């Protein structure tokens, strides 16, 4: 079965009703994590400590962890998530050097670089999956050069929860609302990038759980910096190194 079809089936299965109930992770042969928040739907999700909870937002402290991510360039929000998800799903389905099958986790995280007024965003998006505990020590290398394994540092984030289907415009609006709430509360933060966390597949029609995360001022960057290196950037760095090596070689031959 092709990876894209598997991805579609997985997303549909976790949301479609069967015999009067939703299909659970155990029905799909996925490990159920009992101590994860309800909105993780029984899947593994990044551990965090809740530091503050208000009617507008939460403050969470996430542990450092290993993620797999990919950057999609020159795309709109929805298309980028679809393309990035497909790449990453192929990786966890066995498209790695060990041919290892890796359990799906939640949320699917998308890193967004907004304009200064949060009305639009950069056309390059980074999509990431948290790797399950089994692979936190060591994860198989991707076969796809557009995928990176990243050891992300711990991060403290302000989180706004919202429902519905999250379009690019809706996500920017929710992030701007969170930003204004923090400004009103005289809280410092970093807003050069934010994260959108999606916990539900497209077939879930009601009670959807979405989040936007903005980094606290005294925390490391939310963007898992290495993930933000696009293929173009990496190629440029490699080209510059090659040119420098060539220049040094010519100096010794002259």
C-alpha positions in Angstrom: 0.0 0.0 0.0 1.4 3.4 -1.0 2.4 5.7 1.9 0.0 8.4 0.8 -2.9 5.9 0.9 -1.7 4.6 4.3 -1.6 8.1 5.6 -5.1 8.8 4.4 -6.5 5.6 5.9 -4.8 6.4 9.3 -6.2 9.8 9.5 -9.7 8.6 8.6 -9.6 5.6 10.9 -8.8 7.6 14.1 -11.9 9.8 13.4 -14.6 7.6 11.8 -17.2 6.0 14.0 -17.3 2.2 14.2 -20.1 0.3 16.0 -21.1 3.5 17.7 -17.7 4.6 18.9 -14.5 6.2 17.6 -11.8 3.8 16.5 -9.0 3.9 19.1 -5.2 3.7 18.7 -5.3 0.1 20.1 -7.7 -0.9 17.2 -5.0 0.2 14.8 -2.2 -1.7 16.7 -0.7 1.5 18.0 0.6 1.8 21.6 -1.7 3.6 24.0 -0.1 6.0 26.4 -2.3 6.3 29.5 -0.6 9.3 31.2 -0.8 11.6 28.1 -3.4 14.4 28.1 -6.8 13.4 26.7 -6.2 15.6 23.6 -3.3 13.3 22.6 -6.0 10.6 22.0 -3.9 7.8 23.5 -0.9 8.4 21.3 2.6 9.5 22.6 3.1 13.2 22.6 5.9 15.4 23.9 5.9 15.5 27.7 5.4 18.9 29.3 4.8 20.5 32.7 1.9 22.9 33.0 3.2 26.1 34.7 0.2 28.4 34.4 -3.4 28.1 33.2 -5.6 31.1 32.5 -8.8 31.5 30.5 -6.8 32.8 27.6 -3.7 30.7 27.5 -1.4 28.2 29.2 2.3 28.3 30.0 4.0 24.9 29.4 7.5 23.7 29.9 8.5 21.0 27.3 11.5 18.7 27.9 14.3 18.5 25.3 13.4 15.8 22.8 14.2 14.2 19.5 12.0 15.1 16.5 11.9 14.3 12.8 11.2 17.2 10.6 11.2 18.5 7.0 11.0 22.0 5.4 8.5 22.6 2.6 9.5 25.6 0.4 7.4 28.0 -1.6 4.0 26.6 -0.6 0.8 27.7 1.0 -0.1 26.5 4.5 -2.4 23.7 3.8 -0.3 22.3 0.9 2.8 22.5 3.0 1.3 20.4 5.8 0.1 17.8 3.4 3.4 17.5 1.6 5.4 17.6 4.8 3.2 15.0 6.5 3.5 12.7 3.6 7.3 12.8 3.7 7.4 12.2 7.4 4.8 9.5 7.3 6.9 7.6 4.7 9.9 7.9 7.1 8.1 6.4 10.1 6.5 3.8 7.8 10.0 2.4 7.0 11.7 4.8 4.5 14.8 5.0 6.7 18.1 3.2 6.7 17.0 0.6 9.2 13.6 0.0 7.5 12.2 0.6 11.0 8.5 1.0 11.6 7.9 3.9 14.0 4.6 4.6 15.8 2.7 7.7 14.9 2.7 10.4 17.6 0.8 13.6 18.1 0.7 16.5 17.5 1.8 17.3 13.9 3.8 20.5 14.5 4.1 23.2 11.9 6.6 26.1 12.4 5.4 29.4 10.9 7.4 32.6 10.3 4.8 35.4 10.4 5.0 38.9 9.0 5.4 41.6 11.6 1.6 42.2 11.7 0.7 38.5 11.7 -1.4 39.1 8.6 0.7 36.8 6.4 3.5 34.2 6.6 6.7 33.1 4.9 6.1 30.5 2.2 8.5 28.1 3.8 7.1 25.8 6.5 8.8 23.2 8.7 6.7 20.2 9.7 7.8 17.9 12.5 6.8 14.7 14.4 7.8 14.0 18.0 9.7 10.6 18.0 8.3 8.0 20.4 10.3 7.1 23.6 11.6 4.0 21.9 13.6 6.2 19.5 14.5 9.1 21.7 17.9 7.6 22.4 18.7 6.8 18.8 16.6 7.2 15.7 17.2 5.6 12.3 18.7 7.9 9.6 16.2 9.0 6.9 16.7 7.9 3.3 15.1 11.1 2.2 17.7 14.0 2.2 14.9 16.5 2.9 14.2 15.0 6.3 16.3 15.8 9.4 16.5 14.2 12.8 16.9 16.9 15.4 17.7 17.0 19.2 15.6 20.0 20.2 16.3 21.7 23.5 13.7 22.2 26.1 11.4 25.1 25.5 8.8 27.1 27.5 5.8 28.2 25.5 2.6 30.1 25.8 -0.2 28.0 24.3 -3.6 29.0 23.0 -6.1 26.2 22.4 -8.8 26.5 19.7 -11.2 24.3 17.7 -12.4 24.0 14.2 -10.5 23.3 11.0 -7.3 25.3 11.1 -6.6 27.1 7.8 -3.5 29.3 7.4 -5.6 32.4 8.0 -7.2 31.0 11.1 -3.8 29.9 12.6 -2.4 33.4 12.0 -5.5 35.0 13.7 -5.2 32.7 16.7 -1.5 33.4 17.0 -2.1 37.1 16.9 -4.8 36.8 19.5 -2.4 35.0 21.8 0.3 37.7 21.1 -2.1 40.5 22.0 -3.2 38.7 25.2 0.5 38.4 26.3 1.1 42.1 25.5 -2.0 43.0 27.5 -0.6 41.0 30.5 2.8 42.7 30.0 4.5 39.4 29.2 7.7 39.3 27.1 7.9 36.7 24.4 9.6 35.8 21.1 7.4 36.2 18.0 9.7 35.8 15.0 8.3 32.3 14.7 5.5 30.3 16.3 4.2 26.7 16.1 0.9 25.3 15.2 0.1 21.9 16.8 -2.6 19.8 15.2 -3.9 16.8 17.2 -6.7 15.6 14.9 -7.0 14.1 11.4 -9.1 15.8 8.7 -12.0 13.3 9.2 -12.8 14.5 12.7 -15.5 17.0 12.2 -16.3 18.2 15.8 -14.4 18.9 19.0 -11.2 19.4 17.2 -8.1 20.3 19.3 -5.6 22.8 17.8 -2.9 24.9 19.5 -0.6 27.8 18.7 2.6 28.1 20.7 4.7 31.3 21.2 8.0 31.0 22.9 8.6 32.6 26.3 11.2 35.4 26.3 13.7 33.5 28.6 13.4 30.2 26.7 15.3 28.7 23.7 13.9 29.3 20.3 10.6 27.5 19.5 11.7 26.7 15.9 14.0 23.8 16.6 16.6 25.8 14.7 18.2 23.0 12.7 14.8 22.1 11.2 14.5 25.6 9.7 17.5 24.9 7.5 15.9 24.5 4.1 17.4 22.4 1.4 18.3 25.6 -0.4 20.1 26.9 2.7 22.0 23.7 3.1 23.0 23.6 -0.5 24.3 27.2 -0.2 26.4 26.4 2.8 27.8 23.3 1.1 28.6 25.4 -2.0 30.4 28.0 0.1 32.5 25.4 1.8 33.4 23.8 -1.5 34.4 27.2 -2.9 36.5 27.9 0.2 38.3 24.5 0.0 39.0 25.2 -3.7 40.5 28.6 -2.9 42.7 27.2 -0.2 43.9 24.5 -2.5 44.8 27.1 -5.2 46.8 29.1 -2.6 49.0 26.1 -1.9 49.5 25.4 -5.6 50.5 29.0 -6.5 
